[in-house]
């Protein structure tokens, strides 16, 4: 793995939406990053993700990836649990961007009191599974044939979680 020169991890602002959206669209097109068929509007994306813990990897004025957290429940007992969404542009993969984004969101989430981060990763997405494992997530189970794509293909998801050693103890 080689590092890209001069990558900065920055908070995502509303004005960044078109760059964030373009990375998201690329992930949708892979068929392994999400079950979404199209990128949402800024308003829908903004409402679905926490206002804190949203970061983008930026180099040479361009976004190469983003990460954000979503609440898993509105119930107060789950206030310290969030779901991770992470997307890396194809030419940014293998350069440490995913690790940098994940480390940024882990540090920020612990400062915000999150004790568990979790994801449901499409089983065929080996790169995402490896990234999560590298960053301290463990596989805790799977959902068999949880989603059917428009072409009729069924997919399993692998459930992963990372328990904080700093928050919620």
N, C-alpha and C positions, 0 to 999 in steps of 0.2 A: 504494500500500500504506500502510495506517495501522497504527501500533503500538498494541497493547492497553495500557492503563494498568496499571502495576505487575505485570508478569509476572515470576515468579521461576523460575529454572532450578534444580531441586533433585534430589538423588539419589533414585532409586526405592527405597523400603523395602518389605518384605513387607506391611506394613499398608496400603500404597497399592494393592494388587493390584486391588481392585474398581474403583477409578477407572481404572487402567491398562487393565484388561480391558474396561471400557465404551468407551473410545476404540478399542481393538482391534476390538471387535464392530462399531462404526460403520464402521471401515475394511473389514472383511469384507463388510458389506452393500453397499458400493459396487461390488464385483465388479472393481475395478481396483487394489486395494491389496495383495492377497495371494491365493494359491490356497487358503488355509485355508478350511474351511467353518464352523469354530467356534473360539472362543478356547480355548486349553488351560487346564489347571489351573495354579495358581501353581507347584506342584512341577515340572511339565513345562516351563513357561516359564522358571523359575529355572534349571533344569538346562541348557536350551538356550542361555542367554545368559551372557556373561561377568559375573562379580561386579562388576567395575569398569566404568566407562563406561556407566552406566544413568541416564538423566535424564528428568525430567518437567517440563513447563511448567505452572506453577500460577499462577492468578490468582483472587482472591476466594474462596479455599478450594476451588477446582475445578481439575481437570486438563484442559488443552486440548490436550495432545499428549505423546508420549514418544518416546524414542530409546534403542536398546540395541545392543550388538555381540554377534555370535556368532562363535566360531572357525570358520574354513573347513576346518580339518583338525586332526587330533591329531598329525600328524607335526611334529617339532621344527623343521624347516626353514621351516614356515609360521607360527611363533609370533608373527610380527609382521604377520599378515594377518587381517583380520576383516571380517565382513559386517555392513552397517548395516541395521537395521530402524527405520523412523520412521513414526509415525502422528499425524495432526493431526485434532482434532475439527472438524466442518464449520464451526461458527461461529468457529473460531480461524484458519481459512485466510485468507491474504492480510493477516495482521497481523504478520508477522515472526517468528512462533513457530517455524516450520520452520528458518529461518536461525539463530535463537538456539540451538535444540537442536543443530543440525548443528555450529555453531561450538563449542559446549560439548563435544561428543563428539570433535571433531577435536583440540581442545587437550588433553583428558584422555587420548585414545589416544596422542598423541605423547609425553606424559609417561610413559606405560606402555610405550613402545618400539615401538608399531605403525608400520610403514612403509607399509602399504597398507590402505586401506579400500575395500571394493567392495560393489556391489549389483547385483541382477538385478531390473529394474523392468518391470512389465507395460507393453507398448508404448503402450497407450492412456492410461496415467497421465501425461499431459503435465505436470501440476503437479509431480509428484515428479521427473520428468526435468529440469525447469527449476530446481528447488531444488538438485538435485545439481550441475548445471552451474554455477549461481551460486556454489556452495561449493567449486569447484575440481575437481570430478570430470569425467572425459572419457569419452565413449562409446568402447568398445573392441571392440564386436561385438554380436551378438545370437544368441539361440536361437530358431529358427523352430518354431512350433507345438510348444512345449515342454510345454504343459499343456492338458488338456482338462477343461473345467468340467462339472458334472453335467448341464447342459442341452445338452451336445454341442459347445459353442463352444470353438474352439481359440484359444490366445493365444501370441504371441511375447513374449520378454523382451529388453530392451535391457541389455547388460552395461556397467557403468560402474565406474571406479576413480579413486581419488585417491592419488597418491604423495606421501608426506610430504617436505618439504624440511628437516625437523628431525630426524626419527628414522630410524635405519637407514642412515645415510650414512657 
